[in-house]
Amino acid sequence: MTIVIGALCDGGKGIVLASDKMMIYPNQDVVLLNCSKNRVISNNGMALISGTAQGDAFLDNLNKDVGISATEFLPIESICEKLSEYWVKCLIKQIERRFLPYAGFAKFEDFHAKQSLLHPRVIEELLKYTSAYSLGVWLILGGFNNSGMGRIAFFNNTGDYSFFDDPGFICSGIGGNRANPVFEFMRYHKNMNEGDVVDIVFAAKKRTESLGGIGKETDVWIMKQSGISKMDEKKIAELEKNIREITVVPKVH
């Protein structure tokens, strides 16, 4: 449960990313209120996670497992390919740990080699569970291509991804449907300057806070080809103050 938002600015030369800071661990009845949901992938590529708390663990060893240095440049298209491959490996690993042992197998190789010996109903049930399984993770990735233009990719919970060059923004998480109308109401377009896009992204995030599971604290990052910077608390406080002066966004019915 969360909200993460990404939006292009300055005609694609910059990217604004934002998220809340609440992390919920449902199985342990634990709520953490000051968690960062970002991971720096390369020197100008960063991911934001939404979904269950296991998404945080999913990114913990990402750079090491994928083989990307956080200090080097890598085009976002290459990052997406590597990340998607890593996602599939993680899915297979989780399925082998959670489901295959109940059928007497440790690896998919064993299952494929011996499935002819199983009753068809066992195979059917096993395939039903494994095909529906996901990591419970959704991800926004911001980065730049070799031409220096910013791009935003969205990964669904099976690791498939798509780019949001148009409309230029994406809102993911439980608050996505409440955040999206703010961009239309405030007439967002990706040629807007950085300051205006920050205002829109922040307003969109604030609109989601009435939903359960979304924290009131906010992280904002500015991405450019030269690097990534996190907005300081003083600027966040100014945005909090200014947001009260923005016209109230109509409710979605």
Summary of the structure (lengths in Angstrom):
residues: 253
radius of gyration: 20.0
end to end distance: 21.7
largest distance: 68.6
contacts: 796
relative contact order: 0.21
helix: 41%
strand: 26%
